[in-house]
Amino acid sequence: MIGTTEIVVIAATGMVLFGASALPKFARSIGQAKKELEKGLKEGAEEEKTTSEKEES
C-alpha cells in the first residue's frame, strides 16, 4: 500500500524531473486515457453481448 510519505516523494521527484507546470498536464492526460479505456471496455462488453445474443438466436 502506498502511504503519504511515498506520494510526497513521488510528487517531489516529478516536479524536479518535469517541472511544476508539466504535472497538471500529465495528470490531465492520464485522466483522459482512463476515460477512453473505460469507454472502450464498455463498448467491447456491449459488442460481445450483442454478438452472443445473435449466436443464440
Helices and strands as residue ranges (DSSP letters): H 4-18, H 22-56
